[in-house]
Amino acid sequence: PEELLRVVNKALDRVSLIRERNRLQAEREQRMLELSTEKSRLRNIINSMADGVLVCNAEQQLVLFNPAALRVLPGIKRGAESYPLAEVLQPPELNDVIEEASRRRVRLSQEIRLTHLPTQAWVLADVSPVCDDTSGLFLGTVTVLRDITELKRVEEVKAQFVNMIAHELRAPLAAVDGFLSVLSEGLVKDPEQEKHMLQRCRERIRALAELVSDLLDMARMEAGRVRREIMPQKLSDIISVVVELMAPVAQQHGVTLTTQVSDDLRSVDADREELIRLFNNLVSNAIKYNRPGGTVTITAAEDGAYVKV
């Protein structure tokens, strides 16, 4: 019986070990499946991002990048994983900021001009170091690349616009300052000439007020604070209001303002104040840049599905 008992116990131990091995193997396969699923999910998420993503290990080797990174940095070659950054990545400034973030273990953000491309382009590189939560061991970096080329172009256009506006504001102000200086020093003795200079000052200031009003309207439109009331508008009434407003200006410039507008025109869906502002600007320019004794004629007629003014 003792010999039999030893054999049975040995067999039971072996069965227990086999069961434990099978259980551990099943758990391992389940973990591997979960890891593979999570890795696939993570790759799908990264590949669907609109911003470019570059993942580097602690040895400064590129181990992962998404299709958006290829659009931002077309110089990256397929199959460039596990290669040193300096060999597969351009421009050098991007390599430098990733290397600095790795060395200092800090998050860095920098605008980089892509000088290696045939057309001018800019990216905003946001580099973050990745460390193990428990051991604090440095694992690598994750770089997010955002294409800011269009933003840079907008900034350039805005800078040009600001310079232009500064010039448009400075010239009339300088003229008004010159007229007022002459008048204040008593250099003008002729009342008619003095009246003429004051009239010029008023014209310049009125032009500045219109420019400031246009700038405020544009700022409200960009901020989305413009409130429009789109309703059927009768163009004959709108044009009559504009003619009434601009008649004194036309008289001052010696310009004849006439209209040829039918009262039975179809209505148009629009905002009344915006239509008045639109036609007011057009008629004002037509009067301002006309010749002495000239004529400004406003006509309106139906043209198919449209009203042509």
DRENDO-1510 file (C-alpha; in Angstrom, 1 decimal, always signed):
<recs>
REC; n; res; u; v; w
REC; 1; PRO; +0.0; +0.0; +0.0 .
REC; 2; GLU; +2.8; +2.5; +0.8 .
REC; 3; GLU; +4.4; +1.9; -2.6 .
REC; 4; LEU; +1.0; +2.3; -4.3 .
REC; 5; LEU; +0.4; +5.5; -2.3 .
REC; 6; ARG; +3.7; +7.0; -3.5 .
REC; 7; VAL; +2.9; +6.2; -7.1 .
REC; 8; VAL; -0.6; +7.7; -6.8 .
REC; 9; ASN; +0.6; +10.8; -5.1 .
REC; 10; LYS; +3.3; +11.3; -7.7 .
REC; 11; ALA; +0.7; +10.9; -10.4 .
REC; 12; LEU; -1.6; +13.4; -8.7 .
REC; 13; ASP; +1.2; +15.9; -8.4 .
REC; 14; ARG; +2.0; +15.5; -12.0 .
REC; 15; VAL; -1.6; +16.0; -13.0 .
REC; 16; SER; -1.8; +19.1; -10.8 .
REC; 17; LEU; +1.4; +20.5; -12.4 .
REC; 18; ILE; +0.0; +19.8; -15.9 .
REC; 19; ARG; -3.3; +21.6; -15.0 .
REC; 20; GLU; -1.4; +24.5; -13.6 .
REC; 21; ARG; +0.8; +24.7; -16.7 .
REC; 22; ASN; -2.3; +24.6; -18.9 .
REC; 23; ARG; -3.9; +27.3; -16.8 .
REC; 24; LEU; -0.9; +29.5; -17.0 .
REC; 25; GLN; -0.5; +28.9; -20.8 .
REC; 26; ALA; -4.2; +29.8; -21.3 .
REC; 27; GLU; -3.7; +32.9; -19.3 .
REC; 28; ARG; -0.6; +33.8; -21.2 .
REC; 29; GLU; -2.4; +33.3; -24.5 .
REC; 30; GLN; -5.3; +35.4; -23.3 .
REC; 31; ARG; -3.0; +38.2; -22.2 .
REC; 32; MET; -1.2; +38.1; -25.5 .
REC; 33; LEU; -4.5; +38.3; -27.3 .
REC; 34; GLU; -5.5; +41.2; -25.2 .
REC; 35; LEU; -2.1; +42.9; -25.7 .
REC; 36; SER; -2.4; +42.3; -29.5 .
REC; 37; THR; -5.9; +43.7; -29.5 .
REC; 38; GLU; -4.9; +46.7; -27.5 .
REC; 39; LYS; -1.8; +47.3; -29.7 .
REC; 40; SER; -4.0; +47.1; -32.8 .
REC; 41; ARG; -6.6; +49.5; -31.3 .
REC; 42; LEU; -3.8; +51.9; -30.3 .
REC; 43; ARG; -2.3; +51.8; -33.8 .
REC; 44; ASN; -5.7; +52.4; -35.4 .
REC; 45; ILE; -6.2; +55.4; -33.1 .
REC; 46; ILE; -2.8; +56.8; -34.0 .
REC; 47; ASN; -3.3; +56.2; -37.7 .
REC; 48; SER; -6.7; +58.0; -37.7 .
REC; 49; MET; -5.3; +61.1; -36.0 .
REC; 50; ALA; -5.2; +64.3; -38.2 .
REC; 51; ASP; -1.9; +65.3; -36.6 .
REC; 52; GLY; +1.3; +63.6; -37.3 .
REC; 53; VAL; +2.7; +61.3; -34.6 .
REC; 54; LEU; +6.3; +60.1; -34.2 .
REC; 55; VAL; +7.3; +57.6; -31.5 .
REC; 56; CYS; +11.0; +57.2; -30.6 .
REC; 57; ASN; +12.6; +54.9; -28.1 .
REC; 58; ALA; +15.2; +55.8; -25.5 .
REC; 59; GLU; +18.0; +55.2; -28.1 .
REC; 60; GLN; +16.5; +58.0; -30.4 .
REC; 61; GLN; +15.3; +55.5; -32.9 .
REC; 62; LEU; +12.0; +56.0; -34.8 .
REC; 63; VAL; +9.8; +53.0; -33.9 .
REC; 64; LEU; +6.3; +54.2; -35.0 .
REC; 65; PHE; +4.7; +57.0; -37.1 .
REC; 66; ASN; +1.3; +57.5; -38.6 .
REC; 67; PRO; +0.1; +58.4; -42.2 .
REC; 68; ALA; -0.4; +62.0; -41.1 .
REC; 69; ALA; +3.3; +62.3; -40.3 .
REC; 70; LEU; +4.0; +61.3; -43.9 .
REC; 71; ARG; +1.8; +64.2; -45.1 .
REC; 72; VAL; +3.6; +66.7; -42.9 .
REC; 73; LEU; +7.1; +65.2; -43.4 .
REC; 74; PRO; +7.1; +63.5; -46.8 .
REC; 75; GLY; +10.8; +62.8; -46.4 .
REC; 76; ILE; +10.1; +59.8; -44.1 .
REC; 77; LYS; +10.5; +56.6; -45.9 .
REC; 78; ARG; +8.3; +53.5; -45.5 .
REC; 79; GLY; +9.9; +50.9; -43.3 .
REC; 80; ALA; +12.0; +53.6; -41.5 .
REC; 81; GLU; +11.2; +52.1; -38.1 .
REC; 82; SER; +14.1; +51.2; -35.8 .
REC; 83; TYR; +16.5; +53.6; -37.6 .
REC; 84; PRO; +18.3; +56.6; -35.9 .
REC; 85; LEU; +16.3; +59.8; -36.3 .
REC; 86; ALA; +19.2; +61.7; -38.0 .
REC; 87; GLU; +19.1; +59.1; -40.8 .
REC; 88; VAL; +15.3; +59.2; -41.6 .
REC; 89; LEU; +14.0; +62.6; -40.4 .
REC; 90; GLN; +14.3; +66.1; -41.8 .
REC; 91; PRO; +14.7; +68.9; -41.0 .
REC; 92; PRO; +17.6; +69.0; -38.4 .
REC; 93; GLU; +15.7; +71.4; -36.1 .
REC; 94; LEU; +13.1; +68.7; -35.5 .
REC; 95; ASN; +15.8; +66.2; -34.5 .
REC; 96; ASP; +17.4; +68.8; -32.2 .
REC; 97; VAL; +14.1; +69.5; -30.3 .
REC; 98; ILE; +13.4; +65.7; -29.9 .
REC; 99; GLU; +17.0; +65.2; -28.7 .
REC; 100; GLU; +16.7; +68.1; -26.2 .
REC; 101; ALA; +13.4; +66.8; -24.8 .
REC; 102; SER; +15.0; +63.3; -24.4 .
REC; 103; ARG; +18.1; +64.7; -22.6 .
REC; 104; ARG; +16.2; +67.1; -20.3 .
REC; 105; ARG; +13.2; +64.9; -19.7 .
REC; 106; VAL; +10.9; +67.8; -20.3 .
REC; 107; ARG; +8.0; +68.6; -22.7 .
REC; 108; LEU; +9.0; +71.0; -25.4 .
REC; 109; SER; +6.9; +72.8; -28.1 .
REC; 110; GLN; +8.5; +74.7; -31.0 .
REC; 111; GLU; +7.5; +76.1; -34.4 .
REC; 112; ILE; +9.7; +74.6; -37.1 .
REC; 113; ARG; +10.1; +75.7; -40.7 .
REC; 114; LEU; +10.4; +72.8; -43.1 .
REC; 115; THR; +13.2; +74.2; -45.3 .
REC; 116; HIS; +13.9; +70.9; -47.0 .
REC; 117; LEU; +10.5; +71.0; -48.8 .
REC; 118; PRO; +10.1; +72.7; -52.2 .
REC; 119; THR; +7.2; +74.9; -50.9 .
REC; 120; GLN; +7.2; +76.9; -47.7 .
REC; 121; ALA; +5.7; +75.0; -44.8 .
REC; 122; TRP; +5.6; +75.2; -41.0 .
REC; 123; VAL; +4.8; +72.6; -38.3 .
REC; 124; LEU; +4.3; +73.0; -34.6 .
REC; 125; ALA; +6.2; +70.1; -32.9 .
REC; 126; ASP; +5.1; +69.1; -29.4 .
REC; 127; VAL; +7.6; +66.6; -27.9 .
REC; 128; SER; +6.7; +64.8; -24.7 .
REC; 129; PRO; +9.1; +62.4; -22.8 .
REC; 130; VAL; +7.6; +59.0; -21.7 .
REC; 131; CYS; +8.8; +57.4; -18.5 .
REC; 132; ASP; +7.8; +54.2; -16.6 .
REC; 133; ASP; +5.3; +55.0; -13.8 .
REC; 134; THR; +6.9; +52.7; -11.3 .
REC; 135; SER; +10.6; +52.7; -12.0 .
REC; 136; GLY; +10.8; +56.2; -13.5 .
REC; 137; LEU; +12.9; +54.7; -16.3 .
REC; 138; PHE; +13.0; +56.8; -19.5 .
REC; 139; LEU; +11.3; +54.9; -22.4 .
REC; 140; GLY; +11.4; +57.4; -25.3 .
REC; 141; THR; +9.4; +60.4; -26.7 .
REC; 142; VAL; +6.1; +61.0; -28.4 .
REC; 143; THR; +6.1; +63.9; -30.9 .
REC; 144; VAL; +2.9; +65.4; -32.2 .
REC; 145; LEU; +3.2; +67.5; -35.4 .
REC; 146; ARG; +0.6; +70.0; -36.4 .
REC; 147; ASP; +0.7; +71.6; -39.8 .
REC; 148; ILE; +0.4; +75.4; -39.2 .
REC; 149; THR; +1.4; +76.5; -42.7 .
REC; 150; GLU; -2.0; +78.1; -43.3 .
REC; 151; LEU; -1.9; +79.8; -39.9 .
REC; 152; LYS; +1.4; +81.3; -40.8 .
REC; 153; ARG; +0.1; +82.6; -44.1 .
REC; 154; VAL; -2.9; +84.1; -42.2 .
REC; 155; GLU; -0.5; +85.8; -39.8 .
REC; 156; GLU; +1.5; +87.2; -42.7 .
REC; 157; VAL; -1.7; +88.5; -44.3 .
REC; 158; LYS; -2.8; +90.1; -41.0 .
REC; 159; ALA; +0.6; +91.8; -40.6 .
REC; 160; GLN; +0.3; +93.2; -44.1 .
REC; 161; PHE; -3.3; +94.3; -43.3 .
REC; 162; VAL; -2.2; +96.0; -40.1 .
REC; 163; ASN; +0.6; +97.9; -42.0 .
REC; 164; MET; -1.9; +99.0; -44.6 .
REC; 165; ILE; -4.4; +100.1; -42.0 .
REC; 166; ALA; -1.7; +102.0; -40.2 .
REC; 167; HIS; -0.8; +103.8; -43.4 .
REC; 168; GLU; -4.5; +104.5; -44.1 .
REC; 169; LEU; -4.9; +106.0; -40.7 .
REC; 170; ARG; -1.7; +108.0; -40.6 .
REC; 171; ALA; -2.1; +109.8; -43.9 .
REC; 172; PRO; -5.5; +111.5; -43.1 .
REC; 173; LEU; -4.4; +112.3; -39.5 .
REC; 174; ALA; -1.3; +113.9; -40.8 .
REC; 175; ALA; -3.3; +116.0; -43.3 .
REC; 176; VAL; -5.8; +117.1; -40.6 .
REC; 177; ASP; -2.9; +117.9; -38.2 .
REC; 178; GLY; -1.3; +120.0; -41.0 .
REC; 179; PHE; -4.5; +122.0; -41.7 .
REC; 180; LEU; -5.2; +122.6; -38.0 .
REC; 181; SER; -1.6; +123.7; -37.4 .
REC; 182; VAL; -1.8; +126.3; -40.2 .
REC; 183; LEU; -5.2; +127.5; -38.9 .
REC; 184; SER; -4.1; +127.7; -35.3 .
REC; 185; GLU; -1.0; +129.7; -36.2 .
REC; 186; GLY; -3.2; +132.3; -38.0 .
REC; 187; LEU; -1.4; +131.9; -41.3 .
REC; 188; VAL; -4.7; +131.9; -43.3 .
REC; 189; LYS; -6.3; +135.3; -43.6 .
REC; 190; ASP; -8.9; +134.5; -46.3 .
REC; 191; PRO; -12.2; +133.3; -44.7 .
REC; 192; GLU; -13.0; +131.3; -47.8 .
REC; 193; GLN; -9.7; +129.5; -47.7 .
REC; 194; GLU; -10.1; +128.9; -44.0 .
REC; 195; LYS; -13.6; +127.4; -44.6 .
REC; 196; HIS; -12.2; +125.2; -47.4 .
REC; 197; MET; -9.4; +123.9; -45.1 .
REC; 198; LEU; -12.0; +123.1; -42.3 .
REC; 199; GLN; -14.1; +121.3; -44.9 .
REC; 200; ARG; -11.2; +119.2; -45.9 .
REC; 201; CYS; -10.5; +118.3; -42.3 .
REC; 202; ARG; -14.2; +117.2; -41.9 .
REC; 203; GLU; -13.9; +115.1; -45.0 .
REC; 204; ARG; -10.7; +113.4; -43.8 .
REC; 205; ILE; -12.2; +112.7; -40.3 .
REC; 206; ARG; -15.4; +111.4; -42.0 .
REC; 207; ALA; -13.3; +109.0; -44.1 .
REC; 208; LEU; -11.5; +107.8; -40.9 .
REC; 209; ALA; -14.8; +107.2; -39.2 .
REC; 210; GLU; -16.0; +105.1; -42.1 .
REC; 211; LEU; -12.7; +103.1; -42.0 .
REC; 212; VAL; -13.0; +102.5; -38.3 .
REC; 213; SER; -16.7; +101.5; -38.7 .
REC; 214; ASP; -15.6; +99.0; -41.4 .
REC; 215; LEU; -12.9; +97.6; -39.1 .
REC; 216; LEU; -15.4; +97.2; -36.3 .
REC; 217; ASP; -17.8; +95.4; -38.6 .
REC; 218; MET; -15.1; +93.0; -39.7 .
REC; 219; ALA; -14.0; +92.3; -36.1 .
REC; 220; ARG; -17.6; +91.5; -35.2 .
REC; 221; MET; -18.0; +89.2; -38.2 .
REC; 222; GLU; -14.7; +87.3; -37.2 .
REC; 223; ALA; -16.0; +87.0; -33.7 .
REC; 224; GLY; -19.3; +85.7; -34.9 .
REC; 225; ARG; -21.2; +88.5; -33.1 .
REC; 226; VAL; -23.0; +89.8; -36.2 .
REC; 227; ARG; -26.8; +89.5; -35.9 .
REC; 228; ARG; -28.5; +89.3; -39.2 .
REC; 229; GLU; -32.3; +89.6; -39.8 .
REC; 230; ILE; -32.8; +87.9; -43.2 .
REC; 231; MET; -36.1; +89.1; -44.5 .
REC; 232; PRO; -37.6; +90.0; -47.9 .
REC; 233; GLN; -36.3; +93.4; -48.8 .
REC; 234; LYS; -37.6; +95.8; -51.5 .
REC; 235; LEU; -34.6; +97.1; -53.3 .
REC; 236; SER; -36.4; +100.3; -54.5 .
REC; 237; ASP; -36.8; +101.3; -50.9 .
REC; 238; ILE; -33.2; +100.4; -50.0 .
REC; 239; ILE; -31.9; +102.5; -53.0 .
REC; 240; SER; -34.1; +105.4; -52.1 .
REC; 241; VAL; -32.7; +105.5; -48.6 .
REC; 242; VAL; -29.1; +105.3; -49.9 .
REC; 243; VAL; -29.8; +108.2; -52.4 .
REC; 244; GLU; -31.3; +110.3; -49.6 .
REC; 245; LEU; -28.2; +109.7; -47.5 .
REC; 246; MET; -25.7; +110.4; -50.3 .
REC; 247; ALA; -27.4; +113.4; -51.9 .
REC; 248; PRO; -25.6; +116.0; -49.7 .
REC; 249; VAL; -22.3; +114.4; -50.5 .
REC; 250; ALA; -23.0; +114.3; -54.2 .
REC; 251; GLN; -24.0; +118.0; -54.0 .
REC; 252; GLN; -20.7; +118.9; -52.3 .
REC; 253; HIS; -18.7; +117.2; -55.0 .
REC; 254; GLY; -20.8; +118.7; -57.8 .
REC; 255; VAL; -22.0; +115.3; -58.9 .
REC; 256; THR; -25.5; +114.5; -60.2 .
REC; 257; LEU; -27.1; +111.4; -58.5 .
REC; 258; THR; -29.9; +109.8; -60.5 .
REC; 259; THR; -31.8; +106.5; -60.2 .
REC; 260; GLN; -33.6; +104.2; -62.7 .
REC; 261; VAL; -35.3; +101.7; -60.4 .
REC; 262; SER; -38.7; +100.2; -61.0 .
REC; 263; ASP; -41.1; +99.9; -57.9 .
REC; 264; ASP; -42.3; +96.5; -58.9 .
REC; 265; LEU; -39.0; +94.7; -58.6 .
REC; 266; ARG; -39.1; +91.3; -56.8 .
REC; 267; SER; -38.0; +91.2; -53.2 .
REC; 268; VAL; -34.6; +89.7; -52.2 .
REC; 269; ASP; -33.9; +87.9; -48.9 .
REC; 270; ALA; -31.2; +89.9; -47.1 .
REC; 271; ASP; -30.4; +92.0; -44.0 .
REC; 272; ARG; -31.6; +95.5; -44.5 .
REC; 273; GLU; -28.7; +97.3; -42.7 .
REC; 274; GLU; -26.1; +95.2; -44.6 .
REC; 275; LEU; -27.7; +96.1; -48.0 .
REC; 276; ILE; -27.8; +99.8; -47.0 .
REC; 277; ARG; -24.1; +99.7; -46.0 .
REC; 278; LEU; -23.2; +97.8; -49.2 .
REC; 279; PHE; -24.9; +100.3; -51.6 .
REC; 280; ASN; -23.8; +103.2; -49.5 .
REC; 281; ASN; -20.1; +102.2; -49.9 .
REC; 282; LEU; -20.5; +101.7; -53.6 .
REC; 283; VAL; -22.3; +105.0; -54.2 .
REC; 284; SER; -19.9; +106.9; -51.9 .
REC; 285; ASN; -16.9; +105.7; -53.9 .
REC; 286; ALA; -18.6; +106.5; -57.2 .
REC; 287; ILE; -19.1; +110.1; -56.0 .
REC; 288; LYS; -15.7; +110.5; -54.3 .
REC; 289; TYR; -13.7; +109.4; -57.4 .
REC; 290; ASN; -15.9; +111.0; -60.0 .
REC; 291; ARG; -15.0; +114.1; -62.0 .
REC; 292; PRO; -16.5; +117.6; -61.3 .
REC; 293; GLY; -19.9; +117.8; -63.0 .
REC; 294; GLY; -20.0; +114.0; -63.4 .
REC; 295; THR; -23.0; +111.7; -62.9 .
REC; 296; VAL; -23.7; +108.7; -60.8 .
REC; 297; THR; -26.7; +106.6; -62.1 .
REC; 298; ILE; -28.2; +103.7; -60.1 .
REC; 299; THR; -30.2; +101.2; -62.2 .
REC; 300; ALA; -32.0; +98.0; -61.0 .
REC; 301; ALA; -33.8; +95.4; -63.1 .
REC; 302; GLU; -34.7; +91.8; -63.0 .
REC; 303; ASP; -32.3; +89.4; -64.7 .
REC; 304; GLY; -33.7; +85.9; -64.8 .
REC; 305; ALA; -33.7; +84.6; -61.2 .
REC; 306; TYR; -31.7; +87.6; -60.0 .
REC; 307; VAL; -32.1; +91.3; -59.5 .
REC; 308; LYS; -29.3; +93.1; -61.2 .
REC; 309; VAL; -28.2; +96.5; -59.7 .
</recs>
